[in-house]
Amino acid sequence: MVALSLPSTFTCRRRRRRMNTLLLSPPLQLRFPFIHYRLHTSHHRQVLRPPPFAASTSHLSISEQFNIDNLEVEVEEEEYDVVSYPNRRYDFTPLLQFLSTYTPTEPNSDTSSPTQLDPAELKLAESYRAVPAPLWHSLLKNLASTSSSIYTAYALVTWLQKHNVCFSYELLYSILIHALGRSEKLYEAFLLSQRQTLTPLTYNALIGACARNGDLEKALNLMCRMRRDGYQSDYVNYSLIIQSLIRNNSIDLTMLEKFYDEIEADMIELDGQLLNDMIVGFAKAGDVDRALVFMSVVQGNGLSPKTATVVTLISELGNSGRTEEAEAVFEELKEGGLKPRTRAYNALLKGYVKTGSLKDAEYIVSEMERNGVAPDEHTYSLLIDAYGNAGRWESARIVLKEMEANNVQPNSFVFSRILASYRDRGEWQRSFQVLKEMKNSGVNPDRQFYNIMIDTFGKYNCLDHAMSTFERMKLDGIEPDTVTWNTLIDCHSKHGHHNKSEELFEAMQESGCLPCTTTYNIMINSFGELEKWEEVKGLLSKMQSQGLLPNVVTYTTLINIYGQSGRFNDAIECLEVMKSAGLKPSSTMYNALINAYAQRGLSEQAVNAFRIMKGDGLKPSLLALNSLINAFGEDRRDAEAFAVLKYMKENHMKADVVTYTTLMKALIRVDKFERVPAVYEEMLLSGCTPDRKARAMLRSALRYLKSTLK
């Protein structure tokens, strides 16, 4: 015997009764505001024909799809006027048995007219006329709750509509669409929706189904269509779509703002769930200020935000370096009567680590322990990060010992963070020590650890070690992923081993690991440095044939390699193609173009690129301005070079050592050696520390001046 409980407003109980009668029982006492279905497996196995949209699904017997012999429903819900129901217990067994051999037809077809049916079916339909609509809805929800009985549910809706037994058909269809969406049968849900004119109810069910299945494009298109039809979307839809965006890590600030504008225009009241989703959405989209505004709305309405929402807000404030505000939100969490758990402490700790506030990081871990909140692996890894960034390696090792003492097994991620800290400080030799300590702790390296290790060796041109690590990774049974291959290909390319990069690129594809856009960008740059233009075009074609669209990095790489090779027409064409594709050029792209012109002394073209950059609404970066100074210097136009320095000062941009060194080089190029010491002195007064190249420029100018005096 199987018992199923469903979120409904009635209670169903199985009784053994004759299969062909509708029971009329005396009233029962109200007890539970939901339905119970108690089922027996039938020894009669009859074939259930699936609806038209399920032609590819194998036929299952009625007992295989929904184990039923006898089924009756009791109305037990105060919400409905049960006194008005003369008969409150109904046996649906005859109907479900009939539906097991029932072939659904279009409601508007000629064969669906009840006058042409067998008298037995007409009698069956008449016997259920007294069943109230809520009971049909409850029965349908139960049938639609499992994928095995979804086709029985479809047959029930078709039959009810055919005989005009229940009149709220849009609710029936929306229940089915919702069930199909939850069963990941989105295509079937759309086919089903075509049987009726879409109403707000069915629109909402479809939008919800799309959002739950991650098909955001369809969900958004349906919302637009719904608005065109004169309906406003349900606030639940906005919640589901925002949740889907967050799950897929594809949250977009512009889209969120559009949603909120629509909600305001339609005067939709935001419920607690949608407000929480808005807070999380805006926080993860980078607009923490807007997230704080919604947080104040929640509190102003006397509601308490979800703990997960508060944790997200604290985390994003910390990521933005706004640790004081993160602290304030954290304190509000405690003042609201909620006891912060490990996740909340970790969110604040992450902010301290990011801003380099080691003392605060240590304090928050101490507070956790004082309040009886046990640190977890993430807590310790963040603290190790903090010590690593501060160069306190012994303290990091002490944390490892503390983990063992607290029975928290260090995992591969913790050692990955230690390894990354050594890498970033240039101490790549310690990689072997980390690996040894890791094995002593009984922790096996995972893919992420190996990837960081390969990246560490590749960054410092230890390519033999990188390849050895790659082979050891495979021997340990860990399959290289796209990040592994990209790291290997990139480090060989950066150190001039282009043939090896190409060999690894081929090996990657032979292994069954498909290249991603990043892989193609690396190879485009590699072939571009070798000026293999046909191969570059071939990569672009192959990339697009695999459904991968060039991104901003792709176009920046193309502009850079074309510019460095003097193929400026190709570079400009890339810029135009990118704009026509709807992508916004970046400052990095213009920097590459301006620098390419500068290297060849084409100052006019560099100035023109600079003007286009400003016209595209991009703020000139220090790198771009330094490239412009270099362009004027190469073109022996020292006056214009110093005009750029003046522009920087007027716009409150601080010149760096590269700025002053490039200006000194421009003066030496036009034999104005006597002005070089003054530029060097200005650099010192501005707070810039001269580097080796700047000192070399000064020595060169002084030697020349000394020789002329002799």
Secondary structure, 3 states (H helix, E strand, C coil): CEEEEECCCCEEECCCCCCCCCCCCCCCCCCCCCEEEEECCCCCCCECCCCHHHCCCCCCEHHHHCCCCCCEEECCCCCCCHHHCCCCEEECHHHHHHHCCCCCCCCCCHHHCHHHCCHHHHHHHHHCCCCCHHHHHHHHHHHHCCHHHHHHHHHHHHHHHHCCCCCCHHHHHHHHHHHHHHCCCHHHHHHHHCCCCCCHHHHHHHHHHHHHCCCHHHHHHHHHHHHHCCCCCCHHHHHHHHHHHHHCCCCCHHHHHHHHHHHHHCCCCCCHHHHHHHHHHHHHCCCHHHHHHHHHHHHHCCCCCCHHHHHHHHHHHHHCCCHHHHHHHHHHHHHCCCCCCHHHHHHHHHHHHHHCCHHHHHHHHHHHHHCCCCCCHHHHHHHHHHHHHCCCHHHHHHHHHHHHHCCCCCCHHHHHHHHHHHHHCCCHHHHHHHHHHHHHCCCCCCHHHHHHHHHHHHHCCCHHHHHHHHHHHHHCCCCCCHHHHHHHHHHHHHCCCHHHHHHHHHHHHHCCCCCCHHHHHHHHHHHHHCCCHHHHHHHHHHHHHCCCCCCHHHHHHHHHHHHHCCCHHHHHHHHHHHHHCCCCCCHHHHHHHHHHHHHCCCHHHHHHHHHHHHHCCCCCCHHHHHHHHHHHHHCCCHHHHHHHHHHHHHCCCCCCHHHHHHHHHHHHHCCCHHHHHHHHHHHHHCCCCCCHHHHHHHHHHHHHHHHHHC
